[in-house]
């Protein structure tokens, strides 16, 4: 009885082992290839539980998610101006045909990445050689990335993969070239600044000269108008005085003499040397009567 029970247990264990060796699981992130004695006999692209022949079939799975190739160091390319530029890029790709992928690169992701990078680099070398630094840095950067994705896909199909995206993260000039470019840019900016300063100084002098001329014209016109008004005022005052003193000219002469005396002897220290018989003392000598 015990021997029978032991045989049953052993048989059950053997069946479990055989069952475990007869099934395999493919999840949604993978595709699988089934080999029979080294020959491909099936490809599983949908997730699920599958059967295989124990000890005869073996299964190899491949990750079909989106993978990334990121260059560790920038690559150096030559533009149409014979100037070197450093390009840092990354590639997004995925396996689409696991059978072709296995046949072409033995299912090795490193070999596939090396081939894709070589294709991209060859294409970039050709594209950069036909463009200037300005075009590759900003002017036609998007166009270059689209061309690289299309060209890389043409070769990627041959190894069972698809290139989803090619991105130029950075396009820089080498350090020695950058310093030269920066110095040239600085010199150009200084030249433009000096030109603007000289133009501004010339415009400033022109405006200042125009303002000075206008000021002189305004002052001259104001002076002329003031003199005109003053002359008219003096003429009117003289006419008024003449009308006032015309009835008695002698009184006017006497009044003018008093004004002269007041102006001449205003200060005690004033000194006046004059002939006593002059007309200046006419009203002092005779009490204002010239006939006496």
C-alpha positions in Angstrom: 0.0 0.0 0.0 2.7 2.3 0.9 4.6 1.5 -2.3 1.5 2.2 -4.3 1.0 5.5 -2.6 4.7 6.4 -3.2 4.4 5.6 -6.9 1.3 7.8 -7.1 3.1 10.7 -5.5 6.1 10.2 -7.8 3.9 10.0 -10.8 2.1 13.2 -9.8 5.4 15.0 -9.3 6.6 13.9 -12.7 3.3 15.0 -14.3 3.7 18.4 -12.6 7.2 18.8 -13.9 6.2 17.8 -17.4 3.2 20.2 -17.2 5.5 23.0 -16.1 7.9 22.3 -18.9 5.0 22.2 -21.4 3.6 25.7 -20.8 5.0 29.2 -21.0 3.5 32.7 -20.4 3.8 35.7 -22.7 2.8 39.0 -21.1 1.7 42.2 -22.8 5.2 43.7 -22.8 6.7 40.9 -24.7 6.8 38.8 -27.9 8.1 35.3 -27.9 9.8 32.9 -30.4 9.4 29.2 -30.0 12.5 27.1 -31.1 12.4 23.4 -31.8 15.9 21.9 -31.9 17.2 25.4 -32.8 14.8 26.1 -35.5 12.1 28.7 -35.3 8.6 27.0 -35.3 6.4 29.8 -33.9 6.1 33.4 -32.9 3.7 34.5 -30.1 2.7 38.2 -30.3 -0.3 38.2 -28.0 -0.2 37.8 -24.2 -1.5 34.5 -22.8 -0.6 30.9 -21.8 0.9 28.7 -24.5 2.0 25.1 -24.8 5.4 23.7 -26.0 7.0 20.3 -26.3 9.1 19.6 -23.1 12.8 19.2 -23.5 12.5 19.7 -27.3 11.1 23.3 -27.6 12.6 26.3 -25.9 11.2 29.8 -25.8 12.9 33.2 -26.0 11.1 36.4 -25.2 11.8 40.0 -26.5 10.8 43.3 -25.0 8.5 45.1 -27.4 8.2 48.3 -25.4 9.6 51.6 -26.6 13.4 51.7 -26.1 15.8 54.6 -26.0 19.2 55.1 -27.4 20.9 58.1 -25.8 24.4 59.0 -27.0 26.8 59.2 -24.0 29.1 61.7 -25.8 28.3 64.3 -28.5 29.2 63.3 -32.0 31.3 65.7 -34.2 30.0 66.6 -37.7 31.3 69.0 -40.4 29.0 71.6 -42.0 29.1 73.0 -45.5 31.2 75.9 -44.1 33.8 73.4 -43.0 33.0 74.1 -39.3 32.8 71.4 -36.7 29.6 71.1 -34.6 28.9 68.8 -31.7 25.6 67.0 -31.8 23.9 65.3 -28.9 20.9 63.1 -29.8 18.6 60.3 -28.7 16.5 57.7 -30.6 13.2 56.1 -29.7 12.7 52.7 -31.2 10.9 49.4 -30.7 10.9 45.8 -32.0 8.0 45.2 -34.4 9.0 41.8 -36.0 10.7 39.5 -33.5 11.4 36.8 -36.1 13.2 39.3 -38.4 14.9 40.8 -35.4 16.3 37.5 -34.4 17.4 36.5 -37.9 19.1 39.9 -38.5 20.9 40.7 -35.3 20.5 37.4 -33.3 18.0 39.1 -31.1 20.8 41.3 -29.6 19.6 44.8 -28.6 23.2 46.1 -28.5 23.8 45.1 -32.1 20.5 46.7 -33.2 21.4 49.9 -31.4 24.8 50.0 -33.0 23.3 49.6 -36.4 20.7 52.3 -35.8 23.3 54.7 -34.5 25.5 54.1 -37.5 22.6 54.7 -39.9 21.7 57.9 -38.1 25.3 59.2 -38.0 25.9 58.5 -41.7 22.7 60.4 -42.5 23.5 63.3 -40.2 27.0 63.6 -41.7 25.4 63.9 -45.2 22.8 66.4 -44.1 25.1 68.6 -42.1 27.6 68.6 -45.0 24.9 70.3 -47.1 23.9 73.0 -44.5 25.4 75.9 -42.7 25.8 76.3 -39.0 22.8 78.5 -38.7 20.6 76.0 -40.6 21.6 73.0 -38.5 21.3 74.9 -35.2 17.9 76.5 -35.7 16.8 77.1 -39.3 16.3 73.5 -40.6 16.6 71.5 -37.4 13.1 70.0 -37.5 13.5 69.1 -41.1 16.8 67.3 -40.4 15.1 65.3 -37.6 12.2 64.3 -39.8 14.6 63.2 -42.6 16.7 61.1 -40.1 13.6 59.4 -38.8 12.5 58.4 -42.3 16.0 57.2 -43.4 16.5 55.3 -40.2 13.2 53.6 -40.7 14.2 52.4 -44.1 17.1 50.5 -42.6 15.3 49.6 -39.4 12.6 47.6 -41.2 15.3 45.2 -42.5 16.1 44.2 -38.9 12.5 44.0 -37.7 12.4 47.3 -35.7 10.8 50.7 -36.1 12.3 54.1 -35.3 9.7 56.2 -33.7 11.6 59.4 -33.2 15.0 61.0 -33.7 15.8 64.1 -31.6 18.8 66.5 -31.7 19.0 67.5 -28.1 21.8 70.0 -28.6 23.9 71.3 -31.5 26.9 73.2 -30.2 30.1 74.5 -31.6 33.4 73.2 -30.2 34.9 75.2 -27.4 37.7 76.7 -29.5 35.3 77.7 -32.3 32.7 79.0 -29.8 35.3 81.4 -28.3 36.2 82.7 -31.8 32.5 83.1 -32.7 31.7 84.9 -29.5 34.7 87.3 -30.0 33.5 88.0 -33.5 29.9 88.6 -32.3 31.2 90.9 -29.5 33.2 92.9 -32.0 30.2 93.2 -34.3 28.0 94.3 -31.4 30.6 96.9 -30.4 30.8 98.2 -34.0 27.0 98.5 -34.1 26.9 100.2 -30.7 29.6 102.7 -31.7 27.8 103.4 -35.0 24.6 104.1 -33.1 26.4 106.3 -30.6 28.0 108.4 -33.4 24.6 108.7 -35.2 23.0 109.7 -31.9 25.7 112.3 -31.2 25.3 113.8 -34.7 21.5 113.9 -34.3 22.0 115.5 -30.8 24.2 118.2 -32.3 21.8 118.8 -35.1 18.9 119.2 -32.7 20.9 121.4 -30.3 22.0 123.6 -33.2 18.4 123.9 -34.4 17.2 124.7 -30.9 20.0 127.4 -30.5 19.0 128.9 -33.8 15.4 129.0 -32.9 16.3 130.6 -29.5 18.3 133.3 -31.2 15.5 134.0 -33.7 13.0 134.2 -30.8 15.2 136.4 -28.7 15.9 138.7 -31.7 12.3 139.0 -32.6 11.4 139.6 -28.9 14.1 142.3 -28.7 12.9 143.9 -31.9 9.3 143.9 -30.7 10.4 145.3 -27.3 12.4 148.1 -28.9 9.5 148.8 -31.2 7.1 149.0 -28.2 9.6 151.1 -26.3 10.1 153.4 -29.2 6.4 153.8 -29.6 6.1 154.5 -25.8 8.9 157.1 -25.9 7.3 158.8 -28.9 3.9 158.8 -27.2 5.5 160.1 -23.9 7.4 162.8 -25.8 4.3 163.9 -27.6 2.5 164.0 -24.3 5.2 166.1 -22.7 5.3 168.3 -25.7 1.5 168.9 -25.5 1.8 169.6 -21.8 4.7 172.0 -21.9 3.8 173.7 -25.2 1.6 176.5 -23.6 4.6 177.6 -21.4 8.1 176.7 -22.8 9.8 178.7 -20.2 8.3 176.6 -17.4 9.4 173.5 -19.2 13.0 174.8 -19.4 12.9 175.7 -15.7 11.6 172.2 -14.8 14.3 170.5 -16.8 16.9 172.7 -15.1 15.6 171.6 -11.7 15.8 168.0 -12.7 19.4 168.6 -13.8 20.3 170.3 -10.5 18.7 167.4 -8.6 20.7 164.8 -10.6 24.0 166.8 -10.3 23.9 167.6 -6.6 22.3 164.5 -5.3 25.4 163.6 -3.1 27.4 165.9 -0.9 30.6 164.5 -2.2 29.7 165.2 -5.8 32.0 167.7 -7.5 31.2 169.6 -10.7 33.7 171.9 -12.5 31.9 174.3 -14.8 32.1 177.9 -16.0 29.9 180.1 -13.7 28.7 182.0 -16.7 27.3 178.9 -18.4 23.6 178.4 -19.0 23.6 175.7 -16.4 23.4 178.4 -13.6 21.0 180.6 -15.4 18.1 180.1 -13.0 20.4 180.2 -9.9 21.9 183.6 -10.8 18.8 185.5 -11.7 16.1 183.7 -9.7 14.7 182.3 -12.8 14.4 185.6 -14.7 16.8 185.4 -17.6 16.4 189.1 -18.4 17.7 190.3 -15.0 
